[in-house]
Amino acid sequence: MNGDGHKPPSGWRIAVLGGGAWGTALALAMLRADHFVRLYARDPETV
């Protein structure tokens, strides 16, 4: 665990390019599977 009480991800480091419906769904699924996810989108408000 780190200082804020959360366990760091133990899976892969994944980058998702695109913040549309598929990109956000994929990012959320990978996050729930305990992977580190970075989501990139054209519109900063999406992220």
VMD Tcl script that draws the C-alpha trace (Angstrom):
set ca {
  {0.00 0.00 0.00}
  {1.07 3.55 -0.55}
  {0.64 6.50 1.83}
  {-3.02 7.17 1.03}
  {-4.14 3.63 1.91}
  {-4.71 2.45 -1.66}
  {-3.01 -0.63 -3.03}
  {-1.00 0.18 -6.18}
  {-2.04 -1.67 -9.34}
  {-0.31 -5.00 -9.76}
  {-1.10 -5.62 -13.42}
  {0.06 -4.20 -16.71}
  {0.58 -0.53 -17.58}
  {-1.98 0.23 -20.30}
  {-2.50 3.34 -22.45}
  {-5.90 3.82 -24.06}
  {-5.96 6.25 -26.99}
  {-9.41 7.75 -27.44}
  {-11.95 8.84 -24.88}
  {-15.10 7.80 -26.73}
  {-17.53 5.13 -25.59}
  {-15.20 2.22 -26.41}
  {-12.08 3.89 -25.01}
  {-13.64 4.77 -21.68}
  {-15.29 1.34 -21.37}
  {-11.97 -0.38 -22.07}
  {-10.10 1.87 -19.64}
  {-12.65 1.19 -16.89}
  {-12.57 -2.57 -17.49}
  {-8.77 -2.63 -17.31}
  {-8.77 -0.45 -14.19}
  {-11.21 -2.82 -12.49}
  {-8.92 -5.72 -13.46}
  {-6.17 -4.04 -11.36}
  {-4.11 -2.61 -14.22}
  {-2.54 0.86 -14.31}
  {-4.44 2.76 -17.00}
  {-3.70 6.08 -18.67}
  {-6.49 7.44 -20.87}
  {-5.66 9.91 -23.64}
  {-8.41 11.91 -25.33}
  {-8.57 14.87 -27.68}
  {-10.92 16.81 -25.37}
  {-9.38 17.40 -21.90}
  {-12.84 17.44 -20.29}
  {-13.32 13.78 -21.26}
  {-10.46 12.68 -19.06}
}
mol new
graphics top color blue
foreach p $ca { graphics top sphere $p radius 0.5 }
foreach p [lrange $ca 0 end-1] q [lrange $ca 1 end] { graphics top cylinder $p $q radius 0.2 }
display resetview
